[in-house]
Amino acid sequence: MKVPKTLLSIIILVFILAACSSNSNATVDGVKSMQDTLVEMNKNMDTNDTVKVKEDAEKLEESWKKFEDGIKENQPDMYEKVEGPLGIIQAGAKQDTLDQALLKDQITKLNDTLKQIK
């Protein structure tokens, strides 16, 4: 059976759009998840709960892993802007004594960057 070129083109376009849509949803969901975790992390910083701050840092990393490849490929400048503060947060959350000023600053930077991701 021969498939007309027009029909084949439409089918390919549908698959491409579906792939883009699912990637976009993963990005939107991932950004939202990270922002929610940052809010919780700020609350846990205020109560100086080092255990919960560490758990929050792990949640951030888990959320980021779900969509970071798409950001790295499609928005490399945003990828670098996320990796910087995220790495500092990861390292800072592992300390026995939290450097609240540093962590809060990096939380703000990361949240501001997440707002710019498309």
C-alpha positions in Angstrom: 0.0 0.0 0.0 1.3 3.4 -1.0 0.9 6.3 1.5 0.5 9.7 -0.1 3.3 12.1 0.8 0.9 14.6 2.3 -0.6 12.0 4.7 2.9 10.9 5.6 3.9 14.5 6.3 0.9 15.0 8.5 1.6 11.9 10.5 5.3 12.9 11.0 4.2 16.4 12.1 1.7 15.0 14.6 4.5 12.8 16.2 6.8 15.8 16.4 4.2 18.0 18.0 3.3 15.3 20.5 6.9 14.9 21.5 7.3 18.7 21.9 4.1 18.8 23.9 5.2 16.1 26.3 8.6 17.6 26.8 7.0 21.0 27.5 4.7 19.4 30.1 7.7 17.7 31.7 9.4 21.0 31.9 6.4 22.8 33.3 5.8 20.1 35.9 9.4 19.9 36.8 9.7 23.7 37.3 6.6 23.7 39.4 7.9 20.8 41.5 11.2 22.5 42.1 9.5 25.8 43.0 7.3 24.1 45.5 10.3 22.4 47.0 12.1 25.7 47.3 9.2 27.2 49.2 9.3 24.2 51.6 13.1 24.5 51.9 12.8 28.2 52.9 10.3 27.3 55.6 12.6 24.5 56.9 15.5 27.0 56.8 13.5 29.3 59.0 13.1 26.6 61.6 16.7 25.4 61.1 15.6 21.9 60.4 18.7 20.5 58.8 17.2 17.1 58.2 14.3 18.5 56.2 16.5 20.9 54.3 18.7 18.0 53.2 15.6 16.1 52.1 14.4 19.1 50.2 17.8 19.3 48.4 17.4 15.7 47.4 13.8 16.4 46.1 15.2 19.3 44.1 17.7 17.1 42.4 15.1 14.4 41.7 12.8 16.9 40.1 15.7 18.4 38.0 16.8 15.0 36.7 13.3 14.5 35.1 13.7 17.4 32.7 17.3 18.7 32.8 18.3 16.9 29.6 15.6 18.8 27.6 16.8 22.1 29.1 20.4 21.3 28.4 19.6 20.6 24.8 17.1 23.4 24.1 18.1 26.1 26.6 21.8 25.7 27.4 22.1 29.1 29.0 19.2 28.3 31.4 20.8 24.9 32.1 24.0 26.6 33.4 22.0 29.1 35.4 20.1 26.3 37.2 23.2 24.1 37.8 25.1 26.9 39.6 22.8 27.6 42.5 21.5 24.0 42.6 25.0 22.8 43.1 25.6 25.3 45.9 22.3 24.3 47.5 23.2 20.6 47.3 26.5 21.2 49.0 25.2 23.6 51.6 22.3 21.3 52.6 24.8 18.6 53.5 26.6 20.7 56.1 25.9 20.1 59.8 25.4 23.8 60.3 23.4 25.6 57.6 24.8 28.8 56.2 21.3 30.4 56.1 22.3 33.5 54.3 24.1 31.7 51.5 21.4 29.1 51.1 18.6 31.6 51.0 20.5 33.7 48.4 20.9 30.6 46.2 17.3 29.6 46.7 16.3 33.0 45.5 18.6 32.8 42.5 17.4 29.3 41.5 13.8 30.3 41.9 14.3 33.4 39.7 16.0 31.3 37.1 13.2 28.7 37.1 10.8 31.5 36.3 12.7 32.2 33.1 12.5 28.6 31.8 10.2 28.2 28.8 
